[in-house]
């Protein structure tokens, strides 16, 4: 049977054990130091107490008077016993200069020689010592008894047994150990509370697991191609991955900076600063179309925001192409429907026996359709743009709007360099025509006029309509993401012109809007015609100038 390996202790548990041991060591060390210090202090205090008692006895007039009597013991023994009881010392011994005892707690010891040192006292000095006498080891003081002339006429020794001193220290030690135990318990409880909170924050993981989690987090963060941005409660950047830096075109150190300082487009900055969550919002940067999702991080209070960014630039471009293909399909369907009507008309004329009129009708319709195709192809030789204009013409006719390619148009096939693909021109011209048809629909003499030509090394695209026009106050706002004067549809409004501006800026062109000659709005796009090598050389020149 396989024995499961025990799971390593969590980081909080390790910290708790370490702190508990540290507190125990500190408390034990302090207790030991205090015990030793208290023992020394107790001995010093006992020495001072014994000295004070001995000096008081030596200076007592009754003691001087008793020494001069034939039997000093008769008066000094009761006096010594009273002093012992009053001063809480273990013995008071009064002796003559030769060290013969006049008093002693044990009467049979009276008259015997004092056990201890007396030389310093005979010289008139008071001293203390620890000595083992008849009562055991004691801390004692010995002091001389001097007469008025300074002659030593006796000595007094007062002492406290070491056993009694130890009892005093043990009482203090008991109190100290109680206080130390309380401190240890209080420290353990505080440590447990703190580490319980730490355990909640670390989810019970140990240091190795936290390290692995951090490594996985870093690897996942940099491996994800989508942009990830985390903002703190003050909308400062707390974390950003490589994908986020690339999608937002951010360089340098951005962590700690406010979102408002990143130089992002105003609508995108507003979305990141919003307190409510944003779901799948489309925003444009200088050269990308991004889908933005924001989610606040809250735990009783706002702690920050998690932002995810997805690049849908290519997807948006493909959707534009798909819309164009759908437009072509609808145009073909419309043309097929019209052709069927005309065919029915021709068949009906033949059935009525009017063959000549049927031929004339069919010939006229064919010439009209061919004239429209010839006009567009002659003006715009680029096949993709020509197909776009033909399809948009049919769509506009269905909506009651006449789409006209002006006589000034001239855009030959092969004119566009690789740096200016026809797909981008489809995005630009298709969105401008769609907006113009929307604006012109319902107006008197609804018409959209398209002009496309090349001059002075640039392509000029001009689209005018007979709609209500664009107010001067909206001349710049009309190109911003989300701005529209039309009601919002299922997919939202205000993206087409923003995509046009993005494409124009990507090719370093110029986009403007003004009032058309016959009323309505006129949008003009100017795109430089450069070869791929010229574009690379221009970019290198700009980079050198910036450096």
ABEGO torsion letter per residue (X at the ends): XBBBBBBBBBAAAAAAAAAAAAAAAAAAAAAAAAAAAAAAAAAAAAAAAAAAAAAAAAABAAAAAAAABABAAAAAAAAAAAAAAAAGBABBBBBBAAGBBABBABAAABGBBBBEBAAAAAAGBBBBBBBBBAAEBBBBBBBBBBBAAGBBAEBBBBBBBAAAAAAAAAAAAAAAAAAAAAAAAAAAAAAAAAAAAAAAAAGGBBAAAAAAAAAAAAAAAAABABBBBBBBAAGBBABBBAAAAAAAGBBEBABGBBAAAAGBBAAAAAAAABABBBBGBBBBBAABBBBBBBBBBBBGBBAEBBBBBBBAAAAAAAAAAAAAAAAAAAAAAAAAAAAAAAAAAAAAAAAAGBAAAAAAAAAAAAAAAAAAAAAAAAABABAAAAAAAAAAAAAAAAAGBBBBBBAABBBBBGABBAABBAAAAAAAAAAAAAAAAAAABGBBGBBBBBBBBBBGGBBBBBBBBABAEBBAAAAAAAABBGBBABBBBAAEBGAAAAAAAAAAAAAGBBBBBBBBAAEEBBBBBBBBBBBAAAAAAAAAAAAAAAX
